[in-house]
Amino acid sequence: MAIRKKTMKKIVVFSIILLLFALLSAFITFYFTNKKIVAETPGILLIPQLSTRGYVQVNADAGVVQDIGIIVLIGECYRLVANTEPSQAISILNGLEQRIDSRPNTHDLMKDTLNNFRIEVLMVRIVDLRNNTFIGELVLKQGNNIINFDSKPSDGIALAVRTGAPIFIKENLMKENGEYIC
């Protein structure tokens, strides 16, 4: 009889531990699902601010044609051409060519300021098109903090080309507003 009581006691303790483990697993799954932490690569969890799912990485170029600033984004067989202020296009072009005019411009100053405060430009994303205006997002990192800022895409691109940060655009924006070139 004593052996049977000990066995029963072990079974009850084991069942309680198993139940607690199942509850803990369910809680962790619920917590991470509601925090929108997405597994984009098997075994790797990423936070939403860094997600590039649904985006296309692009290369940028810029220039001025007849006093109109032009930005060209090319990625995944599409080319998107957008207008901007001539000064913005020139700043992007200077960043691409790693050239500083006689004095640093605002984007050069911003790059130096971010560097001095140990803030890294992680990426620039073009996230929307509203009223014929593209909407951008600048993603910065300082220490363990990651912050997204609303940004004009041209300002974000001008910083990205100076810092080597990747530039992304939502895939649907690229396909709807770009030209297929492959």
Secondary structure, DSSP 8 states (H G I E B T S, - for coil): -HHHHHHHHHHHHHHHHHHHHHHHHHHHHHHHHHTT-EEEETTEEE-GGG--TTEEEEEEEEEEETTEEEEEEEETTEEEEEEE-HHHHHHHHHHHTT---SS--HHHHHHHHHHHTT-EEEEEEEEEEETTEEEEEEEEEETTEEEEEEE-HHHHHHHHHHHT--EEEEHHHHHHHSEE--
